[in-house]
Amino acid sequence: MSIDGSGSGLAGAAFSSKTRSTLCAFDVFYFSNMPTTDGSQEKTLAALGVTQPEQLTALFQEIRARFDAEIAAVHDEAAFKKFRDAWLGRKSGVLSGITDNWLKPATPELKRAVGAGLNELRAHADSQIEARRAAIESGADEFAVAKERVDLSLPGVVRAIGSRHLIRQVFQEIEDIFVSIGFSVVEGPEIETPYYNFEALNIPEFHPVRDDMDTFYVEAQSAGGAKTAPGSLLLRTHTSPVQIRTMEKRQPPVRVIVPGKVYRRDNPDATHSFMFHQIEGLAVDTDITFCDFTGTIEYFVKQYFGPGVKTRFRPSYFPFTEPSVEFDVSCIFCGGSGSGANGATCGKCKGAGWIELFGAGMVDPAVYGFVSYDAKKVSGFAFGMGMDRLAMLKYGIDDIQAFFQNDVRFLKQFP
Ligand code: DAH
């Protein structure tokens, strides 16, 4: 295989070791780029040193081997055309070169053998090229068909679309009820100062009620690296601080509900979680009475649980309401009778017939002092409900942890 056109690559040709190694290096080049001729057909047999018919055998064998190697690398139409022209092209194809340079000027002793070798080579080339053409065409067809094939019997792709979390759904229900009677929704920060979380709600620093509510104090760091003072920030223990934030910004009449996450140092069990959800409510105006308060709550409870439930309130204590109450609803599992199936004590209300719902009350006038409302002119009520608890009661869920475990088997039940 000559690169410079000087060697024939004839079997038995002698190379110096230096020439040999140079050729080897180019052999690699040859196979990776597949030039379609090594040029031996461009010389006459005399120039190639062929004088005896026997020498032709090796010469044709080598050309045929070259043809076979090259055609094996032809896989697409463009390469096929290039290959076919290089071998069968009238002007400069390899076979034309053999006809012009070997056959035509051949000596009478060689002519027959060259003609026979050429015929054999041509027959081989024609059949191989035809077979390769057919293979490429059918392959291309197959590929095109495969690409365009549409299997209408295949099932469609089912995309898993998530749904709203039950807590979010319950909030939506509660929001709809309150919005329908004139409340709007406001939100506040989950990281609070003790002032909003406690002091402004009439819970001074050493008030015993803080014992139940003390929570996770957090330390924040500014971009410059300065840290907040210890105890100056905390995760809010309830949504009540948003009462203060709202009254600071708005003048009466105020009617808002506040949904959100709250945090307490509670160990997790079936009814406790260090993070849970509340909905705060606040209504302040010039003439709000205790009747407005109980009427509003009763309306909400009946809308949420159904018209059959009864409500009651019991005296209670919160520093920011006076009077304070605890609202109960007649047990939704035993209908308020206190006894379950076959006369046994109802496990949910423990036979009481009532279930504790949430705390509420008339806003303590002391609170108005923190937001510069005139306590002599305004009055109002507030409530704080556990959203998780309301969801558990309505949907019969007995473990609050189910809300936070993200188990798809649970979530899927509330699409
Ligand atoms: N913030 C109270 C708590 O988390 C709940 C509460 C009680 C909120 C009475 C109120 C209220 O607005 O009036 O336990």
Residues whose N, C-alpha, C, O or C-beta is under 5 A from the ligand:
A	BS01	DAH	T237 H238 S240 G281 F318 T321 G359 A360 G361 A382 F383 G384
